[in-house]
Amino acid sequence: MSDLRELYQEVILDHAKNPRNFHAMPDSVRTADGHNPLCGDRLKVFVKVEDGVIRDVSFTGAGCAISTASASMMTESLKGRSLVEVQAIFESFHDLLTTGNHADRDEELLGKLAVFGGVREFPVRVKCATLAWHTLQAALKGSAEPVKTE
């Protein structure tokens, strides 16, 4: 087994078993619900945005290891980032999982999120890994419709 695959498994399992920022945020400015019918993942994303910067972000819900780990790592990665940076990270993350095409600059931008590149090997799991991200996008846009991956 390659070192990258072992790192991928270790990071995913750690965040799945011990998700960071896993709590409701009653004073959040924006929220959205997400659902992946194929896997059964359900989550809610809470966001505080001030002056175009994500000041705090959290999530609640239940899902598979990949979905939970992705939501956990997303929240860690985005706190303190401008909405412009958040959009760039979302696009790089999505490209990594769906096409595998990403520039060297994306590796720096993604940081630890790059371990999700291994999900590309399992196309059915891409929706698990991107659910939290699409739900965050809905929250930032103020969408009242729940996000569904189907």
Contact map, one row per residue, 1 for C-alpha under 8 A:
111011000000000000000000000000000000000000000000000000000000000000000000000000000000000000000000000000000000000000000000000000000000000000000000000000
111111000000000000000000000000000000000000000000000000000000000000000000000000000000000000000000000000000000000000000000000000000000000000000000000000
111111100000000000000000000000000000000000000000000000000000000000000000000000000000000000000000000000000000000000000000000000000000000000000000000000
011111110000000000000000000000000000000000000000000000000000000000000000000000000000000000000000000000000000000000100000000000000000000000000000000000
111111111000000000000000000000000000000000000000000000000000000000000000000000000000000000000000000000000000000000000100000000000000000000000000000000
111111111100000000000000000000000000000000000000000000000000000000000000000000000000000000000000000000000000000000000000000000000000000000000000000000
001111111110000000000000000000000000000000000000000000000000000000000000000000000000000000000000000000000000000000100000000000000000000000000000000000
000111111111000000000000000000000000000000000000000000000000000000000000000000000000000000000000000000000000000000110100000000000000000000000000000000
000011111111100000000000000000000000000000000000000000000000000000000000000000000000000000000000000000000000000000000000000000000000000000000000000000
000001111111110000000000000000000000000000000000000000000000000000000000000000000000000000000000000000000000000000000000000000000000000000000000000000
000000111111111000000000000000000000000000000000000000000000000000000000000000000000000000000000000000000000000000100000000000000000000000000000000000
000000011111111100000000000000000000000000000000000000000000000011001100000000000000000000000000000000000000000000000000000000000000000000000000000000
000000001111111110000000000000000000000000000000000000000000000010001000000000000000000000000000000000000000000000000000000000000000000000000000000000
000000000111111111100000000000000000000000000000000000000000000000001000000000000000000000000000000000000000000000000000000000000000000000000000000000
000000000011111111110000000000000000000000000000000000000000000000011101100000000000000000000000000000000000000000000000000000000000000000000000000000
000000000001111111100000000000000000000000000000000000000000000111011001000000000000000000000000000000000000000000000000000000000000000000000000000000
000000000000111111100000000000000000000000000000000000000000000010000000000000000000000000000000000000000000000000000000000000000000000000000000000000
000000000000011111110000000000000000000000000000000000000000000000000000000000000000000000000000000000000000000000000000000000000000000000000000000000
000000000000011111111100000000000000000000000000000000000000000000011001000000000000000000000000000000000000000000000000000000000000000000000000000000
000000000000001001111100000000000000000000000000000000000000000000000001101100000000000000000000000000000000000000000000000000000000000000000000000000
000000000000000000111110000000000000000000000000000000001110000000000001001100000000000000000000000000000000000000000000000000000000000000000000000000
000000000000000000111111000000000000000000000000000000000111000000000001000000000000000000000000000000000000000000000000000000000000000000000000000000
000000000000000000001111100000000000000000000000000000000111000000000000000000000000000000000000000000000000000000000000000000000000000000000000000000
000000000000000000000111110000000000000000000100000000000111000000000000000000000000000000000000000000000000000000000000000000000000000000000000000000
000000000000000000000011111100000000000000000110000000000100000000000000000000000000000000000000000000000000000000000000000000000000000000000000000000
000000000000000000000001111100000000000000000000000000000000000000000000000000000000000000000000000000000000000000000000000000000000000000000000000000
000000000000000000000000111110000000000000000001000000000000000000000000000000000000000000000000000000000000000000000000000000000000000000000000000000
000000000000000000000000111111100000000000000111000000000000000000000000000000000000000000000000000000000000000000000000000000000000000000000000000000
000000000000000000000000001111100000000000000111100000000000000000000000000000000000000000000000000000000000000000000000000000000000000000000000000000
000000000000000000000000000111110000000000000111100000000000000000000000000000000000000000000000000000000000000000000000000000000000000000110100000000
000000000000000000000000000111111000000000011110000000000000000000000000000000000000000000000000000000000000000000000000000000000000000100110100000000
000000000000000000000000000001111100000000011100000000000000000000000000000000000000000000000000000000000000000000000000000000000000001101100111111000
000000000000000000000000000000111110000001111000000000000000000000000000000000000000000000000000000000000000000000000000000000000000001000000000111000
000000000000000000000000000000011111000011110000000000000000000000000000000000000000000000000000000000000000000000000000000000000011011000000000011100
000000000000000000000000000000001111100111100000000000000000000000000000000000000000000000000000000000000000000000000000000000000010000000000000011110
000000000000000000000000000000000111111111000000000000000000000000000000000000000000000000000000000000000000000000000000000000110010000000000000000111
000000000000000000000000000000000011111110000000000000000000000000000000000000000000000000000000000000000000000000000000000000000000000000000000000111
000000000000000000000000000000000001111100000000000000000000000000000000000000000000000000000000000000000000000000000000000000000000000000000000000001
000000000000000000000000000000000001111110000000000000000000001100000000000000000000000000000000000000000000000000000000000000010000000000000000000000
000000000000000000000000000000000011111111000000000000000000001100000000000000000000000000000000000000000000000000000000000000000000000000000000000000
000000000000000000000000000000000111101111100000000000000000111100100000000000000000000000000000000000000000000000000000000000010000000000000000000000
000000000000000000000000000000001111000111110000000000000000111000000000000000000000000000000000000000000000000000000000000000000000000000000000000000
000000000000000000000000000000001110000011111000000000000011111000000000000000000000000000000000000000000000000000000000000000000001000000000000000000
000000000000000000000000000000111100000001111100000000000011100000000000000000000000000000000000000000000000000000000000000000000000001000000000000000
000000000000000000000000000000111000000000111110000000001111000000000000000000000000000000000000000000000000000000000000000000000001001100100000000000
000000000000000000000001100111110000000000011111000000001110000000000000000000000000000000000000000000000000000000000000000000000000000000100000000000
000000000000000000000000100111100000000000001111100001111100000000000000000000000000000000000000000000000000000000000000000000000000000100110000000000
000000000000000000000000001111000000000000000111110001111000000000000000000000000000000000000000000000000000000000000000000000000000000000000000000000
000000000000000000000000000011000000000000000011111111110000000000000000000000000000000000000000000000000000000000000000000000000000000000000000000000
000000000000000000000000000000000000000000000001111111100000000000000000000000000000000000000000000000000000000000000000000000000000000000000000000000
000000000000000000000000000000000000000000000000111110000000000000000000000000000000000000000000000000000000000000000000000000000000000000000000000000
000000000000000000000000000000000000000000000000111111000000000000000000000000000110000000000000000000000000000000000000000000000000000000000000000000
000000000000000000000000000000000000000000000000111111100000000000000000000000011110000000000000000000000000000000000000000000000000000000000000000000
000000000000000000000000000000000000000000000011110111111000000000000000000001111110000000000000000000000000000000000000000000000000000000000000000000
000000000000000000000000000000000000000000000011110011111000000000000000000000111000000000000000000000000000000000000000000000000000000000000000000000
000000000000000000000000000000000000000000000011100001111100000000000000000000110000000000000000000000000000000000000000000000000000000000000000000000
000000000000000000001000000000000000000000001111000001111110000000000000001001100000000000000000000000000000000000000000000000000000000000000000000000
000000000000000000001111100000000000000000001110000000011111000000000000001000000000000000000000000000000000000000000000000000000000000000000000000000
000000000000000000001111000000000000000000111100000000001111100000000011001000000000000000000000000000000000000000000000000000000000000000000000000000
000000000000000000000111000000000000000000111000000000000111110000000000000000000000000000000000000000000000000000000000000000000000000000000000000000
000000000000000000000000000000000000000011110000000000000011111000000000000000000000000000000000000000000000000000000000000000000000000000000000000000
000000000000000000000000000000000000000011100000000000000001111100010000000000000000000000000000000000000000000000000000000000000000000000000000000000
000000000000000000000000000000000000001111100000000000000000111111110000000000000000000000000000000000000000000000000000000000000000000000000000000000
000000000000000100000000000000000000001110000000000000000000011111110000000000000000000000000000000000000000000000000000000000010000000000000000000000
000000000001100110000000000000000000000000000000000000000000001111111000000000000000000000000000000000000000000000000000000000000000000000000000000000
000000000001000100000000000000000000000000000000000000000000001111111100000000000000000000000000000000000000000000000000000010011000000000000000000000
000000000000000000000000000000000000000010000000000000000000001111111110000000000000000000000000000000000000000000000000000000011111000000000000000000
000000000000001100100000000000000000000000000000000000000000011111111111000000000000000000000000000000000000000000000000000000000000000000000000000000
000000000001111100100000000000000000000000000000000000000000000011111111100000000000000000000000000000000000000000000000000000000000000000000000000000
000000000001001000000000000000000000000000000000000000000000000001111111110000000000000000000000000000000000000000000000000000001101000000000000000000
000000000000000000000000000000000000000000000000000000000010000000111111111000000000000000000000000000000000000000000000000000001001100000000000000000
000000000000001100111100000000000000000000000000000000000010000000011111111100000000000000000000000000000000000000000000000000000000000000000000000000
000000000000001000010000000000000000000000000000000000000000000000001111111110000000000000000000000000000000000110000000000000000000000000000000000000
000000000000000000000000000000000000000000000000000000000000000000000111111111000000000000000000000000000000000010000000000000000001100000000000000000
000000000000000000011000000000000000000000000000000000001110000000000011111111100000000000000000000000000000000000000000000000000000000000000000000000
000000000000000000011000000000000000000000000000000000000000000000000001111111100000000000000000000000000000000000000000000000000000000000000000000000
000000000000000000000000000000000000000000000000000000000000000000000000111111100000000000000000000000000000000000000000000000000000000000000000000000
000000000000000000000000000000000000000000000000000001001000000000000000011111111000010000000000000000000000000000000000000000000000000000000000000000
000000000000000000000000000000000000000000000000000001111000000000000000001111111000000000000000000000000000000000000000000000000000000000000000000000
000000000000000000000000000000000000000000000000000011110000000000000000000001111100000000000000000000000000000000000000000000000000000000000000000000
000000000000000000000000000000000000000000000000000011100000000000000000000001111110110000000000000000000000000000000000000000000000000000000000000000
000000000000000000000000000000000000000000000000000111000000000000000000000000011111110000000000000000000000000000000000000000000000000000000000000000
000000000000000000000000000000000000000000000000000111000000000000000000000000001111111000000000000000000000000000000000000000000000000000000000000000
000000000000000000000000000000000000000000000000000000000000000000000000000000000111111100000000000000000000000000000000000000000000000000000000000000
000000000000000000000000000000000000000000000000000000000000000000000000000000001111111110000000000000000000000000000000000000000000000000000000000000
000000000000000000000000000000000000000000000000000000000000000000000000000001001111111111000000000000000000000000000000000000000000000000000000000000
000000000000000000000000000000000000000000000000000000000000000000000000000000000011111111100000000000000000000000000000000000000000000000000000000000
000000000000000000000000000000000000000000000000000000000000000000000000000000000001111111110000000000000000000000000000000000000000000000000000000000
000000000000000000000000000000000000000000000000000000000000000000000000000000000000111111111000000000000100110000000000000000000000000000000000000000
000000000000000000000000000000000000000000000000000000000000000000000000000000000000011111111100000000000000000000000000000000000000100000000000000000
000000000000000000000000000000000000000000000000000000000000000000000000000000000000001111111110000000000000000000000000000000000000000000000000000000
000000000000000000000000000000000000000000000000000000000000000000000000000000000000000111111111000001000100010000000000000000000000000000000000000000
000000000000000000000000000000000000000000000000000000000000000000000000000000000000000011111111100000000000010011000000000000000000000000000000000000
000000000000000000000000000000000000000000000000000000000000000000000000000000000000000001111111110000000000000000000000000000000100000000000000000000
000000000000000000000000000000000000000000000000000000000000000000000000000000000000000000111111111111000000000000000000000000000000000000000000000000
000000000000000000000000000000000000000000000000000000000000000000000000000000000000000000011111111111000000000001011001000000000000000000000000000000
000000000000000000000000000000000000000000000000000000000000000000000000000000000000000000001111111100000000000000011111000001000000000000000000000000
000000000000000000000000000000000000000000000000000000000000000000000000000000000000000000000111111100000000000000000001000001000000000000000000000000
000000000000000000000000000000000000000000000000000000000000000000000000000000000000000000000011111110000000000000000001000000000000000000000000000000
000000000000000000000000000000000000000000000000000000000000000000000000000000000000000000000011111111000000000000001001000000000000000000000000000000
000000000000000000000000000000000000000000000000000000000000000000000000000000000000000000000011001111100000000000000000000000000000000000000000000000
000000000000000000000000000000000000000000000000000000000000000000000000000000000000000000010011000111111110000000000000000000000000000000000000000000
000000000000000000000000000000000000000000000000000000000000000000000000000000000000000000000000000011111110000000000000000000000000000000000000000000
000000000000000000000000000000000000000000000000000000000000000000000000000000000000000000000000000001111111000000000000000000000000000000000000000000
000000000000000000000000000000000000000000000000000000000000000000000000000000000000000000000000000001111111100000000000000000000000000000000000000000
000000000000000000000000000000000000000000000000000000000000000000000000000000000000000010010000000001111111110000000000000000000000000000000000000000
000000000000000000000000000000000000000000000000000000000000000000000000000000000000000000000000000001111111111001000000000000000000000000000000000000
000000000000000000000000000000000000000000000000000000000000000000000000000000000000000000000000000000011111111000000000000000000000000000000000000000
000000000000000000000000000000000000000000000000000000000000000000000000000000000000000010000000000000001111111000000000000000000000000000000000000000
000000000000000000000000000000000000000000000000000000000000000000000000000000000000000010011000000000000111111111000000000000000000000000000000000000
000000000000000000000000000000000000000000000000000000000000000000000000000000000000000000000000000000000011111111000000000000000000000000000000000000
000000000000000000000000000000000000000000000000000000000000000000000000100000000000000000000000000000000000011111100000000000000000000000000000000000
000000000000000000000000000000000000000000000000000000000000000000000000110000000000000000001000000000000000011111110000000000000000000000000000000000
000000000000000000000000000000000000000000000000000000000000000000000000000000000000000000001001000000000010011111111000000000000000000000000000000000
000100110010000000000000000000000000000000000000000000000000000000000000000000000000000000000000000000000000000111111100000000000000000000000000000000
000000010000000000000000000000000000000000000000000000000000000000000000000000000000000000000001100000000000000011111111000000001000000000000000000000
000000000000000000000000000000000000000000000000000000000000000000000000000000000000000000000001100100000000000001111111000000000000000000000000000000
000010010000000000000000000000000000000000000000000000000000000000000000000000000000000000000000100000000000000000111111110000000000000000000000000000
000000000000000000000000000000000000000000000000000000000000000000000000000000000000000000000000100000000000000000011111111011001000000000000000000000
000000000000000000000000000000000000000000000000000000000000000000000000000000000000000000000001111100000000000000011111111011000000000000000000000000
000000000000000000000000000000000000000000000000000000000000000000000000000000000000000000000000000000000000000000000111111000000000000000000000000000
000000000000000000000000000000000000000000000000000000000000000000000000000000000000000000000000000000000000000000000111111111000000000000000000000000
000000000000000000000000000000000000000000000000000000000000000000000000000000000000000000000000000000000000000000000011111111100000000000000000000000
000000000000000000000000000000000000000000000000000000000000000000000000000000000000000000000000000000000000000000000000011111110000000000000000000000
000000000000000000000000000000000000000000000000000000000000000001000000000000000000000000000000000000000000000000000011011111111000000000000000000000
000000000000000000000000000000000000000000000000000000000000000000000000000000000000000000000000110000000000000000000011011111111100000000000000000000
000000000000000000000000000000000001000000000000000000000000000000000000000000000000000000000000000000000000000000000000001111111110000000000000000010
000000000000000000000000000000000001001010000000000000000000000101100000000000000000000000000000000000000000000000000000000111111110000000000000000000
000000000000000000000000000000000000000000000000000000000000000001100110000000000000000000000000000000000000000000010010000011111111000000000000000000
000000000000000000000000000000000000000000000000000000000000000000100100000000000000000000000100000000000000000000000000000001111111110000000000000000
000000000000000000000000000000000111000000000000000000000000000000100000000000000000000000000000000000000000000000000000000000111111111000000000001110
000000000000000000000000000000000100000000101000000000000000000000100110010000000000000000000000000000000000000000000000000000001111111100000000000000
000000000000000000000000000000000000000000000000000000000000000000000010010000000000000001000000000000000000000000000000000000000111111110000000000000
000000000000000000000000000000000100000000000000000000000000000000000000000000000000000000000000000000000000000000000000000000000111111111000000001000
000000000000000000000000000000011100000000011000000000000000000000000000000000000000000000000000000000000000000000000000000000000011111111100000011000
000000000000000000000000000000110000000000001010000000000000000000000000000000000000000000000000000000000000000000000000000000000001111111110000000000
000000000000000000000000000000000000000000000000000000000000000000000000000000000000000000000000000000000000000000000000000000000000111111111000000000
000000000000000000000000000000010000000000000000000000000000000000000000000000000000000000000000000000000000000000000000000000000000011111111111001000
000000000000000000000000000001110000000000001110000000000000000000000000000000000000000000000000000000000000000000000000000000000000001111111110000000
000000000000000000000000000001100000000000000010000000000000000000000000000000000000000000000000000000000000000000000000000000000000000111111110000000
000000000000000000000000000000000000000000000000000000000000000000000000000000000000000000000000000000000000000000000000000000000000000011111110000000
000000000000000000000000000001110000000000000000000000000000000000000000000000000000000000000000000000000000000000000000000000000000000001111111000000
000000000000000000000000000000010000000000000000000000000000000000000000000000000000000000000000000000000000000000000000000000000000000001111111110000
000000000000000000000000000000010000000000000000000000000000000000000000000000000000000000000000000000000000000000000000000000000000000001000111110000
000000000000000000000000000000011000000000000000000000000000000000000000000000000000000000000000000000000000000000000000000000000000000000000011111000
000000000000000000000000000000011110000000000000000000000000000000000000000000000000000000000000000000000000000000000000000000000000001000000011111100
000000000000000000000000000000011110000000000000000000000000000000000000000000000000000000000000000000000000000000000000000000000010011001000000111110
000000000000000000000000000000000111100000000000000000000000000000000000000000000000000000000000000000000000000000000000000000000010000000000000011111
000000000000000000000000000000000011100000000000000000000000000000000000000000000000000000000000000000000000000000000000000000100010000000000000001111
000000000000000000000000000000000001110000000000000000000000000000000000000000000000000000000000000000000000000000000000000000000000000000000000000111
